[in-house]
């Protein structure tokens, strides 16, 4: 009877396409821009902007200021 039972395997996760892998990699690290200088990823800027917001006492209404400040700090580090 054991000979009749088929072995079942666990389903495989779908693999990311080359394009998807490139997009993920670009968001995880500094991605080179078209002018050759590295730029900060969206996630890096968001993390820093959130930290700046928290350090400022979590006051609302300055999100654009926090975002721009985070971009400037990260781009300054990348240069």
TACOR-V564460 format. One record per residue. N is the residue number from 0. RES is the residue in one small letter. PHI is phi in whole degrees, -180 to 180 (none if undefined). PSI is psi in radians with two decimals (999 if undefined). OMEGA is omega as a letter, one per 20 degrees, with the letter a starting at -180 (999 if undefined). Layout:
BEGIN
n=N res=RES phi=PHI psi=PSI omega=OMEGA
n=N res=RES phi=PHI psi=PSI omega=OMEGA
END
This chain:
BEGIN
n=0 res=x phi=none psi=-0.62 omega=r
n=1 res=x phi=-63 psi=-0.49 omega=r
n=2 res=x phi=-68 psi=-0.44 omega=a
n=3 res=x phi=-80 psi=-0.57 omega=a
n=4 res=x phi=-68 psi=2.35 omega=r
n=5 res=x phi=-89 psi=2.54 omega=r
n=6 res=x phi=-76 psi=2.33 omega=r
n=7 res=x phi=-107 psi=2.42 omega=r
n=8 res=x phi=-107 psi=2.73 omega=r
n=9 res=x phi=-74 psi=2.50 omega=a
n=10 res=x phi=-65 psi=2.51 omega=r
n=11 res=x phi=-84 psi=2.60 omega=r
n=12 res=x phi=-73 psi=2.48 omega=r
n=13 res=x phi=-66 psi=2.43 omega=r
n=14 res=x phi=-79 psi=2.56 omega=r
n=15 res=x phi=-74 psi=2.46 omega=r
n=16 res=x phi=-72 psi=2.93 omega=r
n=17 res=x phi=-60 psi=-0.69 omega=a
n=18 res=x phi=-65 psi=-0.76 omega=r
n=19 res=x phi=-63 psi=-0.72 omega=r
n=20 res=x phi=-64 psi=-0.65 omega=r
n=21 res=x phi=-66 psi=-0.73 omega=r
n=22 res=x phi=-64 psi=-0.78 omega=r
n=23 res=x phi=-62 psi=-0.79 omega=a
n=24 res=x phi=-63 psi=-0.64 omega=a
n=25 res=x phi=-67 psi=-0.58 omega=r
n=26 res=x phi=-80 psi=-0.38 omega=a
n=27 res=x phi=-85 psi=-0.46 omega=a
n=28 res=x phi=-132 psi=3.11 omega=r
n=29 res=x phi=-67 psi=2.23 omega=r
n=30 res=x phi=-101 psi=2.39 omega=r
n=31 res=x phi=-69 psi=2.42 omega=r
n=32 res=x phi=-89 psi=-3.13 omega=a
n=33 res=x phi=-69 psi=-0.40 omega=a
n=34 res=x phi=-92 psi=0.11 omega=r
n=35 res=x phi=91 psi=-0.22 omega=r
n=36 res=x phi=-87 psi=2.47 omega=r
n=37 res=x phi=-69 psi=2.64 omega=r
n=38 res=x phi=-127 psi=2.72 omega=a
n=39 res=x phi=-80 psi=2.57 omega=r
n=40 res=x phi=-78 psi=2.83 omega=r
n=41 res=x phi=-58 psi=-0.76 omega=a
n=42 res=x phi=-65 psi=-0.68 omega=r
n=43 res=x phi=-64 psi=-0.76 omega=r
n=44 res=x phi=-65 psi=-0.76 omega=a
n=45 res=x phi=-61 psi=-0.76 omega=r
n=46 res=x phi=-61 psi=-0.80 omega=a
n=47 res=x phi=-68 psi=-0.71 omega=r
n=48 res=x phi=-62 psi=-0.69 omega=r
n=49 res=x phi=-64 psi=-0.73 omega=r
n=50 res=x phi=-63 psi=-0.73 omega=r
n=51 res=x phi=-63 psi=-0.70 omega=r
n=52 res=x phi=-62 psi=-0.76 omega=r
n=53 res=x phi=-66 psi=-0.71 omega=r
n=54 res=x phi=-66 psi=-0.47 omega=a
n=55 res=x phi=-84 psi=0.08 omega=r
n=56 res=x phi=94 psi=0.32 omega=r
n=57 res=x phi=58 psi=0.63 omega=r
n=58 res=x phi=-81 psi=2.26 omega=a
n=59 res=x phi=-82 psi=2.81 omega=r
n=60 res=x phi=101 psi=0.01 omega=a
n=61 res=x phi=-125 psi=0.49 omega=a
n=62 res=x phi=-63 psi=-0.73 omega=r
n=63 res=x phi=-65 psi=-0.70 omega=r
n=64 res=x phi=-63 psi=-0.77 omega=r
n=65 res=x phi=-63 psi=-0.73 omega=a
n=66 res=x phi=-64 psi=-0.84 omega=a
n=67 res=x phi=-64 psi=-0.68 omega=r
n=68 res=x phi=-64 psi=-0.72 omega=r
n=69 res=x phi=-64 psi=-0.76 omega=r
n=70 res=x phi=-60 psi=-0.83 omega=a
n=71 res=x phi=-61 psi=-0.75 omega=a
n=72 res=x phi=-65 psi=-0.75 omega=a
n=73 res=x phi=-71 psi=-0.69 omega=r
n=74 res=x phi=-69 psi=-0.57 omega=r
n=75 res=x phi=-66 psi=-0.66 omega=r
n=76 res=x phi=-69 psi=-0.64 omega=a
n=77 res=x phi=-74 psi=-0.41 omega=a
n=78 res=x phi=-74 psi=999 omega=999
END
